[in-house]
Amino acid sequence: MNKKEIAEIKKNFSDDSGFFTVGKVLSAFIDAEKNIVYKDTVLYNLMNSEEAELIMEILRKTLSGTLGKNLKEYAFPKEQYDDGGSQKFMYDLLCSKLADDEVNEKFLKRIAENVEYISTFAVFSAYCTYSVLKKNKNDDLEDDDAELDYNFVITAICPVDLRFDGLIYSDENCKIEKKTTCDRIVGMPTDGFLYPVFSERAPDVNSVMYYSKNFKKPNTTVVENFLGCEFVMTAPSEKQTFQKILSNVVGEELDYELITNVNEKLTEYVDSYTHETEPAQVDAGKLNSILWECGVSQDKLEHVSKVFENATDNKPLTAANLIDRKTVVEVEGITVNIGKDSVDKVQTQEIGGRKCLVIALDDNVSVNGLPANV
């Protein structure tokens, strides 16, 4: 799924959309010992309106965030199409429309047994249908009959916070007093997935979209153990890998000017993809081009392909994950943060035989938040 496809589904994921319906909704509570202590399946139209609104908000949250960071599409490996495989299982779940109690039970047990979670958690799944409208030559949606129905199952995995007794304001007694009950409050989802994906305006049962609230520390057990897919690098991991590649390729040529120039070229590259449906990616060829533009010597560039292949297995990196929005220069006891628009105000020079960082100071200078004369 690209940015436009995700945006289209998210936009229509609402009771106000005339092209979207929700069928069965499966809810469950799983305790810290992986026991399914509660489960229920109801028709969405028969739910209490306030509860339905909350569940819709929770499920819609799994479509939020940045593609390539919070949202990542995974293709099922070949072995997952066999009996017992995750693709086969998810396809059977989709075909059941969440109306088969036995399939629902297997689904929840599969989550409980394969997903590692800190404590108790809740699971919400819904069988949904989006009536896909045709597009004209200008890529605009037409208002006539839908071309096909995109049926999908969307699932949210949510933490459950235990709130024990404490002080509350009692409306009944008109005073602050101690509460003696224990409430289990369901929070916004930390993980979720959409199956099948919506690709080229049609369902693709060969892939699943995974959502992670914390893209820096995703729950890899959802991807690897439950979905049976090969986990790809997180955004911080991609950045660390890129930094190692840069260091191994450039070596002694790596200085302040080169580092900031590479970052500037990457930023320009990402910005050029603002209106593109797919995120900008960096492969060995693109990295070679960027380094050449930044003045890296030819003998260094000859090593780009081999170093990149060894570090990434020739899989491209998401360009947006490689960018530093500010430049940080550190030496022992000193840290200098430089905004992206002020990089040219800083230079490295040798003064009196010592390597120095020289900063051009404008009229407005402050020290510890106070205006200071220079």
KOLMILO-179823 format. One line per 4 residues: number of its first residue (from 1); their letters; for each residue x, y, z of N, C-alpha, C. Coordinates in steps of 0.1 Angstrom, whole numbers, plus 5000, padded with zeros to 4 digits. Atoms other than C-alpha are relative to their C-alpha. Layout:
NUM	a	X Y Z X Y Z X Y Z | ...
This chain:
1	mnkk	5008 4988 5000 5000 5000 5000 5009 5012 5000 | 4993 4987 5000 5012 5035 4992 4993 5010 5008 | 5006 4989 4992 5004 5068 5009 4986 5003 4996 | 5013 4996 5005 4974 5075 4987 4990 4989 5003
5	eiae	5009 5012 4997 4959 5040 4992 4996 5000 5015 | 5002 4999 4986 4963 5043 5030 4991 5011 5003 | 5008 4988 4998 4948 5078 5030 4986 4997 4996 | 5014 5002 5005 4918 5066 5010 4992 4991 5009
9	ikkn	5007 5009 4991 4910 5037 5033 4997 5008 5014 | 5002 4993 4987 4915 5059 5064 4989 5011 4999 | 5011 4990 5002 4893 5087 5050 4986 4994 5000 | 5013 5006 5000 4865 5063 5044 4997 4991 5011
13	fsdd	5002 5008 4989 4869 5044 5076 4992 5008 5011 | 5008 4991 4992 4840 5062 5092 4985 4996 4997 | 5015 5002 5002 4802 5058 5098 4994 5011 4991 | 5005 4990 5009 4799 5090 5078 5002 4997 4985
17	sgff	4997 5003 5014 4812 5074 5046 4989 4991 4995 | 5011 5008 5007 4785 5061 5023 5006 4987 4993 | 4994 5011 5007 4810 5036 5009 5007 4990 5010 | 4994 5008 4989 4820 5019 5042 4990 4993 5009
21	tvgk	5009 5006 4991 4803 4993 5063 5008 4991 5009 | 4994 5010 4990 4813 4972 5094 4990 4989 5003 | 5009 5011 4997 4799 4938 5099 5002 4995 5015 | 4997 5006 4987 4810 4916 5129 5012 5007 5006
25	vlsa	4989 4995 4992 4832 4930 5157 5004 4990 5011 | 4995 5010 4990 4853 4906 5178 5008 5008 5011 | 4993 4994 4989 4864 4918 5212 5005 4989 5010 | 4995 5010 4991 4886 4899 5237 5009 5007 5010
29	fida	4991 4996 4989 4906 4903 5269 5009 4989 5004 | 4990 5011 4998 4938 4883 5274 5008 5004 5012 | 4992 4997 4988 4955 4882 5308 5015 4998 4999 | 4985 5001 5001 4992 4882 5317 5004 4985 4999
33	ekni	4997 5015 5001 4991 4843 5318 4996 4995 4986 | 5004 5004 5014 4979 4843 5281 4986 4993 5000 | 5013 5006 5000 4944 4832 5291 4990 5010 4994 | 5011 4992 5005 4914 4844 5271 4989 5000 5009
37	vykd	5009 5000 4989 4893 4855 5300 4986 5006 4995 | 5013 4995 5005 4866 4872 5278 5001 5001 4985 | 5001 4998 5014 4855 4872 5242 4986 5002 4996 | 5013 4998 5005 4825 4884 5223 5000 5004 4986
41	tvly	5002 4995 5014 4813 4889 5188 4986 5005 4998 | 5013 4993 5002 4785 4913 5179 5000 5007 4986 | 5002 4992 5012 4771 4930 5148 5003 5015 5004 | 4996 4986 4997 4785 4965 5147 4987 5009 5001
45	nlmn	5012 4992 5000 4750 4980 5140 4992 4998 5013 | 5007 5003 4988 4737 4964 5172 5007 5005 5013 | 4992 4995 4988 4764 4979 5195 4995 5013 5005 | 5002 4987 4993 4759 5007 5220 5008 5010 4992
49	seea	4994 4989 5009 4766 5039 5200 5014 5005 5006 | 4988 4995 4994 4792 5051 5225 5012 4990 5000 | 4990 5010 5001 4811 5018 5226 5004 4998 4986 | 4997 5001 5014 4809 5016 5188 5010 5011 4996
53	elim	4992 4989 5004 4824 5050 5185 5015 4999 5005 | 4987 5002 4994 4853 5041 5208 5008 4990 4993 | 4993 5011 5007 4861 5009 5190 5004 5005 4986 | 4997 4994 5014 4860 5027 5156 5013 5009 5002
57	eilr	4989 4992 4998 4885 5052 5170 5013 4992 5002 | 4988 5009 4997 4908 5024 5183 5004 4993 4987 | 4996 5007 5012 4907 5005 5150 5006 5010 4989 | 4995 4990 5009 4912 5037 5129 5014 5004 5003
61	ktls	4987 4996 4996 4943 5044 5149 5011 4992 4994 | 4990 5009 5006 4960 5014 5134 5003 5003 4985 | 4998 4996 5014 4959 5032 5100 5008 5013 5000 | 4994 4987 4998 4978 5063 5114 5015 4998 5000
65	gtlg	4986 5000 4999 5014 5073 5114 5007 5001 4986 | 4992 4998 5013 5041 5074 5087 5003 4987 4994 | 4997 5012 5008 5045 5048 5060 5015 4998 5000 | 4986 5003 4998 5079 5031 5065 5005 5001 5014
69	knlk	4997 4999 4986 5079 5039 5102 4990 4993 5008 | 5011 5007 4992 5046 5032 5120 4993 4990 4992 | 5007 5009 5009 5031 5014 5090 5010 4993 4990 | 4991 5007 5009 5050 4987 5072 4993 4988 4994
73	eyaf	5007 5011 5007 5037 4962 5046 5010 4988 4999 | 4992 5013 5000 5049 4926 5048 4993 4990 4990 | 5005 5011 5009 5046 4900 5021 5002 4986 5007 | 4999 5013 4993 5039 4865 5034 5011 4991 4993
77	pkeq	4991 5010 5006 5068 4840 5029 4993 4988 4994 | 5006 5011 5007 5061 4810 5006 4994 4990 5009 | 5005 5010 4991 5058 4786 5035 4988 5003 5008 | 5012 4996 4993 5030 4806 5051 4987 4998 4993
81	yddg	5012 5003 5008 5006 4795 5024 4995 4986 5002 | 5004 5014 4997 5005 4759 5036 4990 5000 5012 | 5009 5002 4989 4980 4745 5061 5008 5003 5013 | 4994 4996 4988 4988 4760 5095 5009 5013 4998
85	gsqk	4993 4987 5002 5006 4790 5079 4992 5012 5002 | 5007 4987 4997 4998 4826 5087 4991 5005 4989 | 5008 4994 5011 4986 4836 5052 4987 4992 4999 | 5012 5008 5001 4963 4806 5050 4990 5002 5011
89	fmyd	5009 4997 4988 4950 4813 5085 4993 5013 4998 | 5006 4987 5001 4944 4850 5078 4990 5000 4989 | 5009 5001 5011 4927 4842 5045 4987 4993 5005 | 5012 5007 4995 4903 4817 5063 4993 5009 5009
93	llcs	5007 4991 4991 4896 4843 5089 4992 5011 4992 | 5007 4991 5009 4887 4868 5062 4988 4994 4994 | 5012 5006 5006 4864 4844 5045 4989 4997 5010 | 5010 5003 4990 4847 4836 5078 4992 5012 5004
97	klad	5007 4987 4996 4837 4873 5082 4999 5002 5015 | 5001 5000 4986 4843 4868 5119 4987 4995 5006 | 5013 5006 4996 4811 4849 5120 5001 4986 5005 | 4998 5014 4996 4826 4815 5128 5007 5000 5014
101	devn	4995 5000 4986 4831 4810 5166 5013 4992 5001 | 4988 5009 4999 4857 4782 5161 5012 5007 4994 | 4989 4993 5007 4878 4803 5137 5004 5012 5009 | 4997 4989 4991 4876 4833 5161 5008 4995 5012
105	ekfl	4993 5006 4988 4887 4811 5190 5015 4997 4996 | 4987 5003 5004 4917 4799 5170 5008 5013 4998 | 4994 4987 5003 4925 4835 5160 5005 5006 5013 | 4996 4994 4987 4926 4847 5196 5010 4991 5007
109	kria	4989 5008 4994 4946 4817 5208 5013 5002 4993 | 4987 4998 5008 4971 4823 5180 5007 5013 5005 | 4995 4987 4994 4975 4859 5193 5006 4998 5014 | 4996 5001 4986 4977 4849 5229 5013 4992 5001
113	enve	4989 5009 5000 5003 4822 5222 5013 5006 4994 | 4989 4996 5008 5025 4841 5198 5004 5015 5003 | 4997 4986 4998 5024 4878 5209 5005 5002 5014 | 4995 4997 4987 5046 4888 5238 4995 5014 5004
117	yist	5005 4987 4995 5031 4916 5259 5004 5001 5014 | 4995 4998 4987 5041 4932 5291 4990 4995 5011 | 5010 5005 4990 5008 4924 5309 4988 4996 4993 | 5013 5003 5006 4971 4922 5301 4998 5009 4988
121	favf	5003 4992 5012 4958 4934 5267 4987 4996 4995 | 5012 5002 5007 4927 4937 5247 5002 4999 4985 | 4999 5001 5014 4921 4927 5211 4986 5004 4994 | 5012 4996 5008 4895 4943 5187 5003 4997 4986
125	sayc	4999 5003 5015 4889 4930 5152 4986 5003 4994 | 5013 4997 5007 4863 4941 5127 5001 4995 4985 | 5001 5004 5014 4852 4927 5093 4994 5012 4993 | 5004 4988 5007 4848 4957 5070 4999 4999 4985
129	tysv	5001 5000 5014 4838 4964 5035 5000 5015 4995 | 4999 4987 5006 4848 4994 5014 4997 4999 4985 | 5004 5001 5014 4830 4999 4981 5009 5009 4992 | 4990 4992 5008 4858 5010 4957 4994 5007 4988
133	lkkn	5005 4992 5011 4848 5038 4934 5010 5000 4988 | 4991 4999 5011 4862 5041 4899 5007 5013 5000 | 4992 4987 5002 4888 5067 4890 5000 5003 4985 | 5000 4996 5014 4887 5088 4858 5014 5003 4996
137	kndd	4987 4997 5005 4916 5099 4837 5008 5010 5008 | 4993 4990 4991 4924 5127 4861 5003 4995 5014 | 4997 5007 4987 4928 5102 4890 4990 5005 5010 | 5010 4996 4991 4896 5116 4905 4989 4989 5002
141	ledd	5011 5010 4998 4869 5094 4921 4987 5004 4993 | 5013 4997 5006 4837 5091 4902 4989 4996 5010 | 5011 5002 4991 4803 5091 4920 4990 4990 4995 | 5010 5010 5004 4787 5063 4901 5002 4987 5008
145	dael	5000 5012 4993 4784 5027 4911 5015 4995 5003 | 4987 5005 4996 4814 5011 4929 5005 4989 4990 | 4995 5010 5009 4837 4989 4908 5001 4987 5006 | 4999 5013 4992 4843 4962 4935 4999 5003 5014
149	dynf	5000 4999 4985 4841 4956 4972 5014 4995 5005 | 4988 5004 4994 4873 4956 4992 4996 4995 5015 | 5003 5005 4987 4866 4933 5022 5013 4998 5008 | 4988 5001 4992 4892 4933 5050 4997 4998 5015
153	vita	5001 5002 4986 4898 4924 5086 5011 5010 5006 | 4991 4991 4993 4914 4951 5108 5001 4997 5015 | 4999 5004 4987 4928 4943 5142 5009 5010 5008 | 4993 4992 4991 4940 4964 5171 5004 4993 5013
157	icpv	4996 5006 4987 4960 4952 5201 5003 5011 5010 | 4999 4988 4991 4957 4975 5231 5004 4996 5014 | 4996 5003 4986 4973 4977 5265 4988 5003 5009 | 5011 4998 4990 4950 4975 5295 5007 5004 5013
161	dlrf	4994 4995 4987 4960 4997 5325 4991 4997 5012 | 5007 5003 4987 4950 4986 5360 5001 5012 5009 | 5000 4988 4992 4940 5016 5380 4993 4996 5014 | 5005 5005 4987 4937 5007 5417 4995 5012 5008
165	dgli	5007 4990 4992 4921 5025 5446 5009 5013 5002 | 4993 4987 4998 4930 5062 5451 4989 5010 5004 | 5009 4989 4997 4914 5095 5458 4992 5005 4988 | 5009 4995 5010 4884 5106 5437 4991 5010 5005
169	ysde	5011 4991 4996 4858 5133 5437 4987 4992 4998 | 5013 5007 5000 4824 5116 5446 4989 5010 4998 | 5012 4992 5002 4794 5133 5430 4989 4997 5010 | 5010 5004 4991 4772 5113 5453 5002 5006 5014
173	ncki	4997 4995 4987 4789 5124 5485 5005 5015 5000 | 4995 4986 5001 4801 5158 5472 5013 5002 5008 | 4987 4998 4994 4836 5153 5485 5011 4991 4994 | 4989 5008 5004 4870 5139 5478 5002 4988 5009
177	ekkt	4999 5012 4991 4872 5103 5491 5008 4989 4993 | 4992 5011 5006 4891 5071 5486 4991 4990 4992 | 5007 5010 5008 4880 5048 5458 5006 4986 5003 | 4995 5014 4996 4882 5011 5466 4999 4990 4989
181	tcdr	5001 5009 5011 4875 4996 5432 5013 5000 4992 | 4989 5001 5010 4899 4985 5405 4995 5000 4986 | 5005 4999 5014 4893 4996 5369 5011 4995 4991 | 4991 5004 5011 4908 4981 5338 4997 5008 4988
185	ivgm	5003 4991 5011 4911 5008 5312 5008 4996 4988 | 4994 5003 5013 4917 5000 5276 5006 5012 4993 | 4994 4989 5006 4942 5023 5260 5000 4999 4984 | 4998 5000 5015 4950 5032 5223 5009 4989 4996
189	ptdg	4992 5012 5004 4966 5003 5203 5015 5003 4999 | 4985 5000 5002 5003 4997 5204 5004 4993 4988 | 4997 5008 5011 5001 4972 5176 4987 4998 4992 | 5012 5003 5008 4977 4963 5148 5004 4995 4986
193	flyp	4998 5004 5014 4973 4949 5113 4988 5000 4992 | 5011 4999 5010 4952 4952 5082 5002 4989 4990 | 4999 5010 5010 4945 4922 5060 4987 4998 4992 | 4988 4998 5009 4945 4920 5030 5003 5015 4998
197	vfse	4997 4986 5003 4962 4952 5019 4992 5004 4988 | 5007 4993 5011 4946 4976 4995 5010 5005 4990 | 4989 4997 5010 4969 4977 4964 4994 5001 4986 | 5004 4998 5014 4962 4992 4930 4984 4999 4999
201	rapd	5015 4999 4999 4925 4997 4941 4994 4986 5000 | 5006 5013 4999 4920 4960 4948 5007 4993 5012 | 4994 5008 4988 4927 4935 4977 5012 4992 4995 | 4989 5008 5003 4960 4918 4977 5002 4990 5013
205	vnsv	5000 5009 4989 4958 4887 4999 5014 4994 5003 | 4987 5005 4998 4995 4880 4997 5008 5009 5010 | 4992 4991 4991 5005 4909 5020 4991 5005 5012 | 5007 4995 4988 4995 4924 5054 5007 5013 5004
209	myys	4994 4988 4995 5000 4959 5068 5001 5000 5015 | 4998 5000 4985 5015 4961 5103 5001 5014 5005 | 5000 4987 4993 5010 4991 5126 5007 4999 5013 | 4993 4999 4987 5033 5000 5155 5000 5014 5005
213	knfk	5001 4987 4994 5027 5029 5178 5014 5006 5002 | 4986 4996 4997 5064 5030 5188 5009 4994 4989 | 4992 5006 5011 5083 5025 5155 5014 4998 5004 | 4986 5002 4995 5116 5027 5174 5001 4987 5007
217	kpnt	5000 5012 4993 5107 4997 5195 4987 4992 4997 | 5013 5008 5003 5080 4976 5176 5000 4987 5007 | 5001 5013 4994 5067 4944 5189 5003 4989 4989 | 4996 5009 5011 5086 4920 5166 4992 4987 5001
221	tvve	5007 5013 4999 5066 4890 5179 4987 5000 4992 | 5012 4999 5008 5035 4903 5161 5003 4996 4985 | 4995 5002 5014 5054 4903 5128 5005 4986 4998 | 4992 5013 5002 5076 4872 5132 4992 4988 5005
225	nflg	5006 5012 4994 5056 4849 5155 4985 4998 4995 | 5014 5001 5003 5020 4857 5147 4997 5001 4985 | 5002 4999 5014 5021 4869 5111 5010 4991 4991 | 4990 5009 5007 5051 4847 5102 5008 5006 4989
229	cefv	4992 4992 5010 5069 4874 5082 5014 5003 5005 | 4986 4996 4997 5105 4884 5081 5000 5015 5004 | 5000 4986 4995 5109 4915 5103 5011 5008 4993 | 4990 4991 5006 5126 4944 5085 5005 5010 5010
233	mtap	4993 4991 4990 5148 4970 5102 4990 5011 5004 | 5007 4988 4995 5133 4997 5124 5007 5013 4994 | 4994 4987 5005 5139 5034 5115 5014 5002 5007 | 4987 4998 4994 5167 5037 5141 5011 4990 4995
237	sekq	4991 5010 5005 5183 5005 5128 5005 5003 4986 | 4996 4995 5013 5182 5018 5093 5010 5011 5000 | 4991 4989 4998 5199 5049 5104 5014 4996 5004 | 4987 5005 4995 5226 5031 5123 5007 4992 4989
241	tfqk	4994 5007 5011 5232 5008 5093 5006 5010 4989 | 4995 4990 5009 5235 5038 5070 5013 5007 5005 | 4988 4993 4995 5260 5055 5093 5012 4991 4999 | 4989 5010 5001 5281 5023 5093 5005 4999 4985
245	ilsn	4996 5000 5014 5280 5022 5055 5008 5012 4996 | 4993 4988 5003 5290 5058 5052 5014 5000 5006 | 4986 5001 4993 5319 5053 5077 5009 4991 4993 | 4991 5010 5006 5332 5022 5060 5004 5004 4986
249	vvge	4997 4996 5014 5330 5037 5025 5009 5012 5000 | 4993 4987 5001 5343 5072 5031 5013 5000 5009 | 4988 5001 4991 5368 5065 5060 5005 5014 5004 | 4994 4988 4996 5392 5094 5065 4995 5013 4994
253	eldy	5006 4988 5007 5373 5117 5041 4988 5005 5008 | 5012 4997 4993 5344 5118 5066 5003 5012 5009 | 4999 4989 4992 5343 5153 5080 4987 5008 5002 | 5013 4992 4998 5318 5180 5091 4993 5004 4987
257	elit	5006 4996 5013 5313 5193 5056 4993 4989 4992 | 5005 5011 5008 5308 5159 5040 4987 4995 5007 | 5011 5005 4993 5284 5147 5067 4988 5009 4999 | 5012 4991 5001 5262 5178 5066 4996 5001 4985
261	nvne	5004 5000 5014 5263 5178 5027 4992 4988 4997 | 5008 5012 5003 5251 5142 5026 4986 5001 5006 | 5013 4998 4993 5223 5150 5051 4991 5010 4992 | 5008 4990 5008 5213 5180 5029 4995 4993 4987
265	klte	5004 5007 5013 5212 5158 4997 4989 4991 5003 | 5011 5010 4996 5191 5132 5015 4987 5008 5003 | 5012 4992 4997 5167 5159 5027 4993 5005 4988 | 5005 4996 5013 5163 5173 4992 4993 4988 4993
269	yvds	5005 5012 5007 5157 5138 4979 4986 4996 5006 | 5012 5003 4993 5130 5131 5005 4989 5011 4997 | 5009 4989 5003 5114 5165 4999 4994 4999 4985 | 5004 5002 5013 5112 5157 4962 4989 4989 4998
273	ythe	5010 5011 5000 5089 5127 4970 4988 5004 5008 | 5011 4996 4992 5064 5148 4990 4987 4996 4994 | 5012 5002 5006 5037 5143 4964 5000 4986 4993 | 5000 5014 5006 5047 5107 4954 4993 4991 5009
277	tepa	5008 5010 4992 5027 5077 4966 5010 4991 5008 | 4990 5009 4994 5058 5056 4975 5011 5009 5007 | 4990 4992 4993 5084 5068 5001 5013 4999 4992 | 4987 5000 5006 5119 5077 4988 5009 4989 5006
281	qvda	4991 5010 4995 5144 5049 4991 5014 5002 4995 | 4986 4999 5004 5182 5047 4990 5006 4986 4998 | 4993 5012 5003 5199 5018 4973 5015 5003 4997 | 4986 4998 5002 5236 5014 4964 5002 5010 4989
285	gkln	4998 4991 5010 5232 5033 4932 4997 5015 5004 | 5004 4986 4996 5214 5063 4948 5011 5005 5010 | 4990 4996 4991 5240 5064 4976 5013 5004 4993 | 4989 4997 5008 5268 5063 4950 4999 5014 4994
289	silw	5003 4987 5006 5252 5093 4933 5001 5012 5010 | 5000 4990 4990 5248 5113 4965 5014 5003 5004 | 4986 4998 4995 5284 5107 4976 5008 5007 4989 | 4993 4994 5011 5297 5116 4941 4997 5015 5000
293	ecgv	5004 4986 5000 5277 5149 4943 5007 5008 5011 | 4994 4994 4988 5293 5156 4977 5015 5000 4999 | 4986 4999 5002 5328 5152 4963 5008 4989 5005 | 4992 5011 4995 5338 5118 4976 5009 4994 4988
297	sqdk	4991 5005 5010 5368 5104 4957 4996 4988 4993 | 5004 5012 5007 5364 5078 4930 5004 4987 5006 | 4995 5012 4994 5385 5052 4947 4991 4995 5012 | 5009 5003 4989 5361 5054 4977 4987 4995 4994
301	lehv	5013 5003 5006 5330 5052 4955 5000 4986 4994 | 4999 5013 5006 5342 5019 4940 4996 4989 5010 | 5004 5010 4989 5334 5002 4974 4986 5001 5004 | 5014 4997 4996 5298 5015 4977 4992 4987 4999
305	skvf	5009 5011 5003 5281 4985 4961 5003 4988 5009 | 4996 5012 4991 5300 4958 4981 4996 5003 5014 | 5003 4997 4986 5297 4976 5014 4985 5001 5003 | 5014 4999 4998 5260 4983 5009 4993 4986 5000
309	enat	5005 5014 5001 5253 4947 4999 5002 4992 5013 | 4996 5008 4988 5271 4933 5030 4992 5005 5012 | 5007 4994 4989 5252 4957 5053 4985 4998 5000 | 5015 5001 5002 5217 4954 5039 4995 4988 4992
313	dnkp	5004 5011 5009 5217 4923 5018 4993 5005 4987 | 5005 4993 5012 5210 4947 4989 4985 5005 5001 | 5014 4995 4999 5176 4958 5004 5001 5015 5002 | 4999 4985 4999 5170 4996 5000 4996 5005 5014
317	ltaa	5003 4993 4987 5168 5019 5030 4990 5011 4998 | 5010 4989 5001 5139 5043 5036 5007 5013 5003 | 4992 4988 4999 5155 5077 5030 4996 5009 5011 | 5005 4991 4989 5133 5096 5055 5006 4996 5014
321	nlid	4994 5005 4987 5148 5074 5083 5014 5003 5001 | 4986 4998 5000 5183 5084 5074 5004 5015 5003 | 4998 4985 4998 5179 5122 5079 5001 5004 5014 | 4999 4993 4988 5190 5142 5108 4994 5014 4999
325	rktv	5006 4987 5001 5168 5172 5113 5008 5011 5007 | 4991 4991 4995 5195 5189 5133 5014 4994 5001 | 4986 5006 4999 5233 5185 5134 5005 5002 5014 | 4995 5000 4986 5249 5176 5167 5015 4998 4999
329	veve	4986 5001 4999 5286 5182 5172 5004 4998 5015 | 4997 5003 4986 5300 5166 5204 5015 4997 5001 | 4987 5003 4995 5334 5166 5221 4998 4998 5015 | 5001 5002 4986 5341 5157 5257 4996 5012 5008
333	gitv	5005 4989 4992 5320 5180 5279 4993 5010 4993 | 5006 4990 5008 5306 5200 5250 4991 4994 4990 | 5009 5004 5011 5275 5194 5228 4994 5013 4993 | 5005 4989 5007 5265 5218 5201 4989 4996 4990
337	nigk	5011 5004 5009 5231 5215 5184 4998 5011 4989 | 5000 4991 5011 5229 5231 5150 4987 4997 4991 | 5012 5001 5008 5196 5237 5132 5003 4998 4985 | 4997 5004 5014 5193 5225 5096 5002 5013 4991
341	dsvd	4998 4988 5008 5192 5261 5083 5012 5008 5005 | 4988 4993 4994 5223 5271 5103 5013 4993 4998 | 4988 5008 5002 5248 5245 5091 5011 5008 4994 | 4990 4992 5007 5266 5270 5069 5007 5010 5009
345	kvqt	4994 4990 4990 5273 5292 5100 5011 4993 5008 | 4990 5007 4992 5296 5265 5114 5011 4995 4991 | 4988 5005 5008 5331 5256 5101 5010 4994 5010 | 4989 5006 4992 5360 5235 5113 5013 5007 4994
349	qeig	4988 4994 5004 5393 5253 5112 5012 4997 5010 | 4989 5002 4991 5428 5249 5126 5005 5014 5004 | 4996 4987 4995 5437 5279 5148 5011 4998 5011 | 4989 5001 4991 5470 5281 5166 5005 4985 5002
353	grkc	4996 5014 4999 5478 5245 5158 4989 4990 5006 | 5011 5009 4994 5445 5232 5173 4988 5000 4991 | 5012 5002 5008 5414 5219 5155 4989 5006 5008 | 5011 4993 4993 5385 5242 5163 4987 5000 4992
357	lvia	5013 4998 5006 5348 5246 5156 4997 5015 5001 | 5002 4986 5000 5341 5281 5145 4986 5003 4996 | 5014 4997 5002 5306 5295 5148 4998 5015 4997 | 5003 4986 5003 5295 5327 5131 4989 5005 5008
361	lddn	5010 4995 4991 5276 5348 5156 4993 5012 4994 | 5008 4988 5005 5248 5371 5146 4998 5010 5012 | 5001 4990 4990 5237 5401 5166 4993 4994 5012 | 5008 5005 4989 5212 5382 5187 5006 4987 5006
365	vsvn	4993 5012 4993 5232 5359 5211 4995 4999 5014 | 5005 5002 4986 5219 5344 5243 5008 4989 5006 | 4993 5010 4992 5236 5324 5270 4991 4996 5012 | 5009 5005 4990 5214 5303 5293 4987 5007 4999
369	glpa	5013 4993 5001 5184 5321 5279 5000 5015 5001 | 4998 4985 4998 5198 5356 5286 5007 5006 4989 | 4993 4993 5010 5208 5381 5260 5014 5003 5004 | 4986 4998 4996 5246 5384 5260 5007 5008 4989
373	nv	4991 4992 5009 5271 5408 5245 5012 4991 4996 | 4988 5007 5005 5299 5393 5224 5011 5009 4996
